[in-house]
Amino acid sequence: MQVLDGGMADPSEIVVRAWARLMKAQQSGLAFAEKALKAAGLPPLAWYDALLELERAGDRGLRPFELEHEMLLAQYNLSRLLDRMETAGYVERRACEDDGRGQLVLITAAGKEIRRRMWAVYGPAIQAVIGDQLSPEQVLTLVGLLGQLRPTPAIK
């Protein structure tokens, strides 16, 4: 193992191969799910992700920064995403009582319904990508291995 200038170790070839396969698996899985949603005439996966977190938050809603923190997918243009979802009638924004300049985002009844319709496509896509490819034991092993991958301290 070679140590780089910043004090970090140079990864072995097998570690680089594992990284590449993990990234490719993620990209192909997400692309498969996006394609399935599009074929069904449903909104993109980021909408599902946001709607799920808002539904979990319940009547208290979430501030936009809280929503971004909770989302599974990176969302760099959350404001535009929320604008589109509000126009579609899936979310509503309300003034935040604790912060006059802040706002809360809440899921609407229509948002709950479209999220359920999306899950009917997204769930089977997850099953096709993982559940149909691996045995139950392999899935448990994968969950355990991925659970061991934790964010590392900030790079200085």
PEHUWO-V60634 format. One record per residue. N is the residue number from 1. SS is DSSP state (@ for helix, = for strand, . for the rest). PSI is psi in whole degrees, -180 to 180 (999 if undefined). NEAR is the number of other ideal C-beta (glycine too) atoms within 10 Angstrom. Layout:
n: [N/N]
ss: [SS/SS]
psi: [PSI/PSI]
near: [NEAR/NEAR]
//
This chain:
n: [1/2/3/4/5/6/7/8/9/10/11/12/13/14/15/16/17/18/19/20/21/22/23/24/25/26/27/28/29/30/31/32/33/34/35/36/37/38/39/40/41/42/43/44/45/46/47/48/49/50/51/52/53/54/55/56/57/58/59/60/61/62/63/64/65/66/67/68/69/70/71/72/73/74/75/76/77/78/79/80/81/82/83/84/85/86/87/88/89/90/91/92/93/94/95/96/97/98/99/100/101/102/103/104/105/106/107/108/109/110/111/112/113/114/115/116/117/118/119/120/121/122/123/124/125/126/127/128/129/130/131/132/133/134/135/136/137/138/139/140/141/142/143/144/145/146/147/148/149/150/151/152/153/154/155/156]
ss: [././=/./././././=/./././@/@/@/@/@/@/@/@/@/@/@/@/@/@/@/@/@/@/@/@/@/@/@/@/@/@/@/./././././@/@/@/@/@/@/@/@/@/@/@/@/@/@/@/@/./=/=/@/@/@/@/@/@/@/./././././././@/@/@/@/@/@/@/@/@/@/./././=/=/=/=/=/=/././=/=/=/=/=/=/=/=/=/./@/@/@/@/@/@/@/@/@/@/@/@/@/@/@/@/@/@/@/@/@/@/@/././././@/@/@/@/@/@/@/@/@/@/@/@/@/./././././././.]
psi: [125/138/129/172/-37/5/1/148/142/128/151/166/-40/-34/-41/-41/-42/-43/-48/-43/-39/-46/-42/-39/-42/-48/-44/-37/-46/-41/-40/-46/-43/-43/-41/-43/-44/-42/-30/2/29/162/167/164/-35/-33/-44/-47/-48/-45/-39/-46/-37/-37/-40/-34/-23/-149/-17/-22/-173/146/152/-41/-32/-41/-46/-39/-36/-21/143/-39/143/136/103/-20/56/-39/-45/-39/-47/-37/-47/-40/-34/-42/-36/-11/16/-20/161/151/139/155/143/123/-33/-20/107/-28/-15/170/155/146/132/148/144/173/-40/-36/-40/-40/-45/-33/-41/-41/-38/-40/-33/-21/-43/-44/-52/-29/-41/-43/-43/-38/-38/-58/-35/-12/-25/152/162/-36/-41/-38/-44/-41/-44/-46/-44/-44/-47/-31/-22/-16/111/151/140/163/156/142/133/999]
near: [7/7/9/9/5/7/8/10/10/10/14/11/7/8/12/11/11/13/11/10/10/13/10/10/14/10/10/11/15/14/12/14/22/15/11/19/20/13/9/12/8/19/20/15/20/19/21/22/21/29/24/18/19/26/14/10/18/10/7/8/19/23/16/17/10/15/22/17/10/15/17/12/11/9/17/8/10/17/10/10/22/21/13/15/23/15/9/14/12/23/25/17/14/11/11/14/8/8/10/7/6/13/15/22/23/17/25/17/9/12/22/14/12/21/22/11/16/23/15/10/17/21/12/14/18/15/11/14/18/15/13/9/11/13/9/8/8/11/13/11/12/13/10/9/11/9/8/6/8/5/5/7/5/5/7/5]
//
